[in-house]
Amino acid sequence: MSTESKTNAGLFARAQKVIPGGVNSPVRAFRAVGGTPRFIARAHGAYMVDAEGKRYIDYIGSWGPMILGHGHPAVLEAVKKAADDGFSFGAPTEREIELAEEILSLVPSMEQLRLVSSGTEAAMSALRLARGATGRSYIVKFEGCYHGHADALLVKAGSGLATFGHPTSAGVPPEVVQHTMVLEYNNLAQIEEAFSLHGKDIACVMIEPIAGNMNFVRASVPFMTKLRELCTKHGALLVFDEVMTGFRVALGSAQSLYAKLIPGFTPDLSVFGKVIGGGMPLAAFGGKRAVMEQLAPLGPVYQAGTLSGNPVATACGLATLREIRKPGFYEALGAKTKTLVDGLLGAAREAGVPMVGDREGGMFGFFFADQLPQNYPAVIATDKERFNAFFHAMLESGVYFAPALYEAGFVSAAHSADDISATVAAAARCLRKR
Ligand SMILES: *Cc1c(COP(=O)(O)O)cnc(C)c1O
């Protein structure tokens, strides 16, 4: 039972014998930054502890779900109680209704939703529903947005709008992505051109409203306004992938922020994951009743799941949502995130290092660059060498940022003012060293 002798390097070597690359999701392998991934033994509050007993202030939060920090007492209790009553039934439960009611009460654009087990599954199902409901095949996505690993969404831009995309993964036949158009984020001219060429065939436009899979890039208000106008005009559905931003950037999710800026704004379909499961495998997609009723068993669009609405996962998600809807939660979270980002930028300024950053609620991003990137090419043009050196120096100092410059960061309710100031102090030291 002794863990003293275990090292991250030893575990990584052992893992690589039985698991491809030693990891069950590629980003965990640290390939972008190099070095040995930390094998996590346990986590409490704002901290994770690795196999060697080293403690880190955690700014990944399981890539977003841990908005309350790790092991929040109310959530832990709900999960234990649910587990006592059984792990899975394959039959409906009252808690699924409660969770659906809770989510719908916070996201007025949705009248119904369906629960699934991962963001990938939710985005893939939303896509099928959009195609089924419109009777159209073409879809539009944006370079740098990630919507999970369904075949039709693993696509990079072709050489022109007429040529459509190319698969970004082996094993995805070109025919499977022949209806997927990949456009530049925040580029109004491209989306107008796409609709003028193919408007009557476009089933949906899928977007991360604040793109967290290319660090942190907001869709501009004119761009979002244009997307909404074009979708409405051409009868396409606007699908918000809020797997990351959902209940993370605001209680009403990113769509509530755009609704404040664009009168009457709502998406047609929304996809959630991460926070709504509180760290358990749970995700959802939803929209207007007329669209959602196209799903089986009512309608012709098939979708199903053995573990969908799992009783332990729904208990975890429900307990999490009940905490975050308490008054003042997002004000406190947002203030902490602001202190962190302001602190990082201040430290960089003092060290004479060009850095820019942005944040919303408990989500943030920073870039080694002079200007906030507005699209994927601009993100990958930021200083990668500097980012990687900073990442490793911070990790060494006990601060765990995302191990790639194209990932967002997350602050939880468990991060204390001391955690934030210790992080900023570490950043000042690491940035000065260069
Ligand atoms: C994480 C993420 C997904 C995929 O969710 P999984 O649960 O990892 O399958 C989809 N869309 C966005 C925006 C995400 O951040």
PDBQT file of the ligand as one rigid body, heavy atoms in Angstrom, charges set to zero:
ROOT
HETATM    1  C1  LIG A 501     -14.571  19.389 -23.187  1.00  0.00    +0.000 C 
HETATM    2  C2  LIG A 501     -15.359  19.863 -24.345  1.00  0.00    +0.000 A 
HETATM    3  C3  LIG A 501     -16.086  18.975 -25.163  1.00  0.00    +0.000 A 
HETATM    4  C4  LIG A 501     -15.989  17.498 -25.016  1.00  0.00    +0.000 C 
HETATM    5  O1  LIG A 501     -16.444  17.037 -23.785  1.00  0.00    +0.000 OA
HETATM    6  P1  LIG A 501     -15.953  15.599 -23.253  1.00  0.00    +0.000 P 
HETATM    7  O2  LIG A 501     -16.723  15.412 -21.993  1.00  0.00    +0.000 OA
HETATM    8  O3  LIG A 501     -14.468  15.708 -23.074  1.00  0.00    +0.000 OA
HETATM    9  O4  LIG A 501     -16.315  14.603 -24.296  1.00  0.00    +0.000 OA
HETATM   10  C5  LIG A 501     -16.908  19.499 -26.131  1.00  0.00    +0.000 A 
HETATM   11  N1  LIG A 501     -16.996  20.829 -26.317  1.00  0.00    +0.000 NA
HETATM   12  C6  LIG A 501     -16.286  21.703 -25.590  1.00  0.00    +0.000 A 
HETATM   13  C7  LIG A 501     -16.452  23.159 -25.829  1.00  0.00    +0.000 C 
HETATM   14  C8  LIG A 501     -15.434  21.247 -24.590  1.00  0.00    +0.000 A 
HETATM   15  O5  LIG A 501     -14.708  22.128 -23.891  1.00  0.00    +0.000 OA
ENDROOT
TORSDOF 0
